[in-house]
Amino acid sequence: MLTGTGGAFCAGQDLRERVTAEGKTTVLGEALETYYNPLVRKLRALPFPVVAAVNGVAAGAGANIALACDIVLAARSATFLQAFAKIGLVPDCGGTWVLPRLLGPARARALALTAEPISADQAETWGLIWKAHDDSELMAQAHGLCARFAAAPAVALALIKRLLDESWSNDLDTQLDLEREAQREASLSPDYAEGVYAFLQKRPPVFAGRRRL
């Protein structure tokens, strides 16, 4: 689970860090290549679900790091803000990749170009996040979801993540072939046998959690 401390998930870059002692703004790109981009790639590549619990404002890179997670929950007091255009920058940390895929081109362009914030409830309605919760319930809901995933069949979850990510660049025939191979791999996992036997015996499954990936 990825969350913030205090009253914000991530308020964005401290712009004072982007001004040199000589009073000049720094050229960006190296920090993205060294720190931010590897983080986003790692979040997407982890072979298990990553839950973001957005407990307050998620602005700039912080918003897009949250959206790089598999499931995003947010407190109702939270807001999401693509603040880049306000200071003459472009969305980074995968923002220009994930926004059109979650929202469609019209809403993605509007959020990126206007730099207007949207509430957690609006983000849920639009499909930007999974669910908005009352502030007092957010962390309990996030912990409960993580506990659910911890007890789930690990091989299947990892394969689901991989299939969904690869589907964006595949045609139907390619994706059908990938599903076939993934299903074959999933069926070799002890968790598949446990799931079948638990269903037949009318009991909750106890998955081993072993991964072969």
For each residue, the residues with C-beta under 8 A, 3 or more apart:
1: 50 51 52 53 142 143 146
2: 43 50 51 52 53 65 66 69
3: 9 52 53 54 55 139 142
4: 8 9 10 54 55 56 62
5:
6: 56
7: 55 56 57
8: 4 11 55 56 57 58 62
9: 3 4 52 53 54 55 56 57 58 62 66 78
10: 4 57 58 59 60 61 62 63 65 66
11: 8 57 59 62
12: 59 60 61 62 81 83
13: 17 18 60 61
14: 17 18
15: 18 19 87
16: 19
17: 13 14
18: 13 14 15 25 26 28
19: 15 16 23 24 25 26
20: 23 24 25 26
21:
22:
23: 19 20
24: 19 20
25: 18 19 20
26: 18 19 20
27: 30
28: 18 31 32 89
29: 32 33
30: 27 33 34
31: 28 34 35 36
32: 28 29 35 36 37 92 93
33: 29 30 37
34: 30 31 38
35: 31 32 38 39
36: 31 32 39 40 61 65 92 93
37: 32 33 40 41 93
38: 34 35 41 42
39: 35 36 42 43 65 93
40: 36 37 43 44 64 65 68 93 94
41: 37 38 44 45
42: 38 39 45 46
43: 2 39 40 46 50 65 68 69
44: 40 41 68 165
45: 41 42
46: 42 43 50 161
47: 154 157 158 161 211 213
48: 149 154 157 158 161
49: 70 71 149 157 161
50: 1 2 43 46 69 70 71
51: 1 2 69 70 71 72 73 142 145 146 149
52: 1 2 3 9 65 66 67 69 71 72 73
53: 1 2 3 9 73 74 138 139 141 142
54: 3 4 9 58 66 72 73 74 75 78 80 120 129
55: 3 4 7 8 9 74 75 78 135 138 139
56: 4 6 7 8 9 75 77 78
57: 7 8 9 10 11 62 78 79 81 117
58: 8 9 10 54 62 63 66 74 78 79 80 81
59: 10 11 12 62 63 79 80 81 83 117
60: 10 12 13 63 64 81 82 83 84
61: 10 12 13 36 64 65 92 93
62: 4 8 9 10 11 12 57 58 59 65 66
63: 10 58 59 60 66 67 80 81 82 95
64: 40 60 61 67 68 82 91 92 93 94 95 98
65: 2 10 36 39 40 43 52 61 62 68 69 93
66: 2 9 10 52 54 58 62 63 69 72 80
67: 52 63 64 72 94 95 98 99 102 128 129
68: 40 43 44 64 65 93 94 98
69: 2 43 50 51 52 65 66 72
70: 49 50 51 161
71: 49 50 51 52 130 145
72: 51 52 54 66 67 69 128 129 130
73: 51 52 53 54 129 130 131 132 133 138 141 142 145
74: 53 54 55 58 78 80 120 123 124 129 131 132 133 138
75: 54 55 56 78 120 132 133 134 135 138
76: 119 120 121 132 133 134 135
77: 56 120 135
78: 9 54 55 56 57 58 74 75 119 120 132
79: 57 58 59 117 118 119 120
80: 54 58 59 63 66 74 117 118 120 123 128 129
81: 12 57 58 59 60 63 115 116 117 118
82: 60 63 64 85 91 95 99 111 112 115
83: 12 59 60 86 87 115
84: 60 87 89 90 91 92 95 112 115
85: 82 88 89 90 112 113 114 115
86: 83 115
87: 15 83 84
88: 85
89: 28 84 85 92
90: 84 85 96 112
91: 64 82 84 95 96 99 112
92: 32 36 61 64 84 89 95
93: 32 36 37 39 40 61 64 65 68
94: 40 64 67 68 97 98
95: 63 64 67 82 84 91 92 98 99 112
96: 90 91 99 100 112
97: 94 100 101
98: 64 67 68 94 95 101 102
99: 67 82 91 95 96 102 103 107 108 111 112
100: 96 97 103 104 105 108
101: 97 98 168
102: 67 98 99 108 126 127 128
103: 99 100 106 107 108 111 126 127 128
104: 100 107 108
105: 100 108 109
106: 103 109 110
107: 99 103 104 110 111 126
108: 99 100 102 103 104 105 111 112
109: 105 106 112 113
110: 106 107 113 114 116
111: 82 99 103 107 108 114 115 116 118
112: 82 84 85 90 91 95 96 99 108 109 115
113: 85 109 110
114: 85 110 111
115: 81 82 83 84 85 86 111 112
116: 81 110 111
117: 57 59 79 80 81
118: 79 80 81 111 122 123 126 128
119: 76 78 79 122 123
120: 54 74 75 76 77 78 79 80 123 124 129 132
121: 76 124 125 132
122: 118 119 125 126
123: 74 80 118 119 120 126 128 129 132
124: 74 120 121 127 128 129 130 131 132
125: 121 122
126: 102 103 107 118 122 123
127: 102 103 124
128: 67 72 80 102 103 118 123 124
129: 54 67 72 73 74 80 120 123 124 132
130: 71 72 73 124
131: 73 74 124 141
132: 73 74 75 76 78 120 121 123 124 129
133: 73 74 75 76 137 138 141
134: 75 76 137 138
135: 55 75 76 77 138
136:
137: 133 134 140 141
138: 53 55 73 74 75 133 134 135 141 142
139: 3 53 55 142 143
140: 137 143 144
141: 53 73 131 133 137 138 144 145
142: 1 3 51 53 73 138 139 145 146
143: 1 139 140 146 147
144: 140 141 147 148
145: 51 71 73 141 142 148 149
146: 1 51 142 143 149 150
147: 143 144 150 151
148: 144 145 151 152
149: 48 49 51 145 146 152 157
150: 146 147 209
151: 147 148 207
152: 148 149 156 157 207
153: 156 157 186 189 191 192 194 195 205 207 209
154: 47 48 157 158 191 207 209 210 211
155: 158 159 185 186 189 191 210 211 212 213
156: 152 153 159 160 186 189 191 192
157: 47 48 49 149 152 153 154 160 161
158: 47 48 154 155 161 162 211 213
159: 155 156 162 163 182 185 186 213
160: 156 157 163 164
161: 46 47 48 49 70 157 158 164 165
162: 158 159 165 166 182
163: 159 160 166 167 175 178 179 182
164: 160 161 167
165: 44 161 162 168
166: 162 163 169 170 175 178
167: 163 164 170 175
168: 101 165
169: 166
170: 166 167 174 175 178
171: 174 175
172: 175 176
173: 176 177
174: 170 171 177 178
175: 163 166 167 170 171 172 178 179
176: 172 173 179 180
177: 173 174 180 181
178: 163 166 170 174 175 181 182
179: 163 175 176 182 183
180: 176 177 183 184
181: 177 178 184 185
182: 159 162 163 178 179 185 186
183: 179 180 186 187
184: 180 181 187 188
185: 155 159 181 182 188 189 212
186: 153 155 156 159 182 183 189 192
187: 183 184 192
188: 184 185 192 212
189: 153 155 156 185 186 192 193 210 212
190: 193 194 208 210
191: 153 154 155 156 194 195 205 207 208 209 210
192: 153 156 186 187 188 189 195 196
193: 189 190 196 197
194: 153 190 191 197 198 205 206 207 208
195: 153 191 192 198 199 205 207
196: 192 193 199 200
197: 193 194 200 201
198: 194 195 201 203 204 205 206
199: 195 196 202 205
200: 196 197
201: 197 198
202: 199
203: 198
204: 198
205: 153 191 194 195 198 199
206: 194 198
207: 151 152 153 154 191 194 195
208: 190 191 194
209: 150 153 154 191
210: 154 155 189 190 191
211: 47 154 155 158
212: 155 185 188 189
213: 47 155 158 159
